[in-house]
Amino acid sequence: METQNEIDYNRIAQAIEFLRLNHKRQPTLDEAAAHVHLSPFHFQRMFKDWAGVSPKQFLQYLSIEHAKAILKDKQATLFDTAFETGLSGHRPPARSVYKDRRHDTRRIQERRRAADY
């Protein structure tokens, strides 16, 4: 018999796989929650607890990584890349990349401060 932790882990693993496979169509929170048989509220909370980011942030990360690959490999335009990744325009990916980089920088700075103590 599975423990509650194992059940929760499996649900989040299924959700991550669902988001990975469907990131181009940008599934909603309701769709992802329904896929793992949870309410959107509980799914949001559980996903953040297990993954460390919200489902939306994870989906943005997947979209950004896909966009980076398209821009690098195909030399596509920003508009074509936004369309291919399921994003509506050129601003969300650029804003998300900036936020992603800022978050990485903040984590690095926090680690350095912790190492100094």
C-alpha positions in Angstrom: 0.0 0.0 0.0 1.3 3.4 -1.0 1.9 6.1 1.6 0.4 9.6 1.1 3.9 10.9 0.3 4.3 8.3 -2.5 0.8 9.1 -3.8 1.6 12.9 -3.8 5.0 12.3 -5.4 3.4 10.2 -8.2 0.8 12.8 -8.8 3.4 15.6 -9.2 5.5 13.3 -11.4 2.4 12.8 -13.6 1.7 16.5 -13.7 5.3 17.3 -14.7 5.1 14.8 -17.5 1.7 16.2 -18.6 3.1 19.7 -18.7 6.3 18.6 -20.5 4.3 16.9 -23.2 1.7 19.6 -23.6 3.7 22.8 -23.0 3.2 24.0 -26.6 -0.5 24.3 -26.1 -0.1 26.0 -22.7 -2.5 23.9 -20.6 -4.4 25.7 -17.9 -4.2 25.1 -14.2 -7.6 23.5 -14.3 -6.5 21.1 -17.0 -3.3 20.1 -15.2 -5.2 19.6 -11.9 -7.9 17.5 -13.6 -5.1 15.3 -15.2 -4.0 14.3 -11.7 -7.5 14.3 -10.2 -7.1 17.3 -7.8 -8.8 20.6 -7.4 -6.9 23.5 -8.9 -6.3 24.9 -5.4 -4.8 21.7 -4.0 -2.9 21.0 -7.1 -1.3 24.5 -7.1 -0.3 24.2 -3.5 1.0 20.6 -3.8 2.9 21.3 -7.0 4.7 24.3 -5.4 5.5 22.3 -2.3 7.0 19.4 -4.3 8.6 21.3 -7.3 9.5 24.5 -5.6 7.8 26.6 -8.3 4.2 27.1 -9.3 2.8 25.1 -12.3 2.7 28.3 -14.3 6.3 29.1 -13.5 7.3 25.6 -14.5 5.3 25.9 -17.8 7.0 29.2 -18.5 10.4 27.5 -17.9 9.6 24.8 -20.4 8.4 27.3 -22.9 11.5 29.4 -22.5 13.8 26.4 -22.9 11.9 25.4 -26.0 12.1 28.9 -27.4 15.9 29.1 -26.7 16.3 25.8 -28.6 14.2 27.1 -31.6 16.1 30.4 -31.8 19.5 28.6 -31.6 18.8 25.7 -33.9 16.5 27.1 -36.5 17.5 30.8 -36.5 13.7 31.6 -36.4 12.3 35.0 -35.7 11.0 36.0 -32.3 7.4 36.0 -33.7 7.8 32.5 -35.1 9.3 31.3 -31.9 6.5 32.8 -29.8 4.0 31.1 -32.0 5.8 27.7 -32.0 6.0 27.7 -28.2 2.4 28.6 -27.7 3.0 32.1 -26.4 1.0 35.0 -27.7 3.7 37.5 -28.5 7.3 38.6 -28.1 7.1 40.2 -24.7 6.2 37.3 -22.3 9.3 35.2 -23.3 11.6 38.2 -23.0 10.2 39.2 -19.6 10.3 35.6 -18.4 13.9 35.1 -19.4 14.8 38.3 -17.5 12.9 37.1 -14.4 14.5 33.6 -14.8 18.0 35.1 -14.9 17.3 37.4 -12.0 16.1 34.5 -9.9 19.2 32.5 -10.8 21.4 35.4 -9.8 19.6 35.9 -6.5 20.0 32.2 -5.7 23.7 32.4 -6.5 24.1 35.4 -4.3 22.3 33.7 -1.4 24.5 30.7 -1.7 27.6 32.9 -1.6 26.4 34.7 1.5 25.6 31.4 3.2 29.1 30.1 2.4 30.7 33.1 4.0 29.2 32.3 7.4 
